[in-house]
Amino acid sequence: MPKSKRDKIVPLTVTKKKAYDTKKDLVSEIQECCDKYTNIFLIEVHNDRNSLLKDVRESWKHSRIFLGRNKVMALSLGRTQEAEYKKDLHKIAKGLIGKRGLLFTNKQIDEVKEWFASHKQYCYARSGSVATETVVLPEGPLDLPHPMEPQLRQLGLPTRLKDGVIVLDQEHTVCSSGKPLTTQQAVILKHLGNCMAEFQVELISYWSGGNLTILCEKNSEMEVSNNNSDENDDDNEI
């Protein structure tokens, strides 16, 4: 019987060295971008969708966008005034929390702000997202394909088939404004074609010529979070 490839033993020392080299390369790449590009934006992605984010990257292929590995990116810029790669970059580094990243560009500041302000797109909300409106379905027929009726019942809707038409036996509140969506509610909204979430790449602040400018006061917390799940503590060892 052939030996399963799954049984192949990978030495942990090799794996750790590869991860170390990857982080080291990222540090070098970001620092090279600091020298190549005149403007560095701290960005935050809201309602991340791979296809929409891919479109943003394609539109800004003349620049560089880095997302993920917040601790490594912060280390690249320098977390303290003494360790910063260039003047005041540690202020950008302290803002790298959550779903934030860096945009390196030579485009004019006003051009960048105008482009991102105008490029927002509604998409289907996911479980855990906060409902932006209350959605109530009235009693009566639903404009949905009849084969969906069993699935709608499983999702909690009081439905039945009548003459090949899905009928709601009573008024039903799908979601309430300001409350997090459950998985079932998110699926129902998708079936109804309700795009409640908005994909957006928000500009938090930018660094240019050694000076930092805050663009979004309410989201401009400059603290390095200790809860970034995408990083390991050994990032400090680079």
QUIDA-V259220 format. One record per run of one state. SS is the DSSP state (@ for helix, = for strand, . for the rest). FROM is the first residue (numbers start at 1). TO is the last residue. If there is no record, write none. Layout:
BEGIN
SS;FROM;TO, SS;FROM;TO
END
This chain:
BEGIN
.;1;4, @;5;7, .;8;11, @;12;36, .;37;38, =;39;46, .;47;49, @;50;59, .;60;63, =;64;67, .;68;69, @;70;77, .;78;88, @;89;93, .;94;99, =;100;105, .;106;108, @;109;118, .;119;120, =;121;123, .;124;129, =;130;130, .;131;134, =;135;137, .;138;139, =;140;141, .;142;145, @;146;154, .;155;158, =;159;162, .;163;164, =;165;168, .;169;171, =;172;175, .;176;179, =;180;180, .;181;182, @;183;191, .;192;196, =;197;208, .;209;210, =;211;214, .;215;216, @;217;219, .;220;232, @;233;237, .;238;238
END
